[in-house]
Amino acid sequence: MTDASQTSPQLQAEILMQALPHMLRYDESIIVVKYGGHAMGDEEVARSFARDMVLLEQSGVNPVVVHGGGPQIGAMLKKLGIKSEFAAGLRITDKATVEIVEMVLAGSINKQIVGFINAAGGRAIGLCGKDGNMVTATKVTRVLDHALNQEVDLDLGFVGDPSKVDTTVLSQVLGRELIPVLAPVCQGADGETYNVNADTFAGAIAGALKAKRLLFLTDVPGVLDKDKQLIKELSVSQIRALIADGTITGGMIPKVETCIYAIEQGVEGVVILDGKTPHAVLIELLTDGGAGTLITR
């Protein structure tokens, strides 16, 4: 976004004219933003993201932030001398590890994001899947092995998938000038604590809230075609075809599968966009061109 102090009144008016119809379109709508990766590691980018969330809330949108924290968890485990083990590309989470996961995700990272939003003039509230039984998890027993391109039986320890979402707490928070910031740490029906993939958690939350948009801030511009050009919009059936013909590969496959899951849960549209781009969320929501790949039914 252009610095308003350096633009002419005419240009400022043009920017407003472009943004206003979009602001009306999203007025009082719920927008879930999955925030993570490199976008979360750079403090200036993090503070810019926080300002954008505050601006959205002040313009009548109801933003919900879901965050991950894989690199920070890895760094803390290393610091404490706890060796990370992986299977099929996923971290095996034993009892000692899940305690660190909860401490890092629901503690330090969550409160840092809350602090940045509050410092930007907003009122954020930090929660995790455990609060108010928001998200109940079920232990993961089968995972997709991308090397084999098939599902395999695997015991990852305390790694879970969302099985039930209760929106009671979020319903009390949204629409009251509060921005919920959610960590994907959940409790199972067995009373154990589970680490849930943040993308999957965001999809479950967005679906339960019937969000107008779910935005995945990633390290890539969006879904690319075979010539590495950004695809601006895709339907679920087009995604299936692009996976089948090898255009969508590797780590993008679980990302788009989560997008499809969210749409099947009731989200109107899901966007994959580059979180390193300054004001990516505002560009996507409030300009005609958008910023990433929009996936719809």
Summary of the structure (lengths in Angstrom):
residues: 297
radius of gyration: 19.0
end to end distance: 29.7
largest distance: 61.5
contacts: 998
relative contact order: 0.16
helix: 42%
strand: 26%
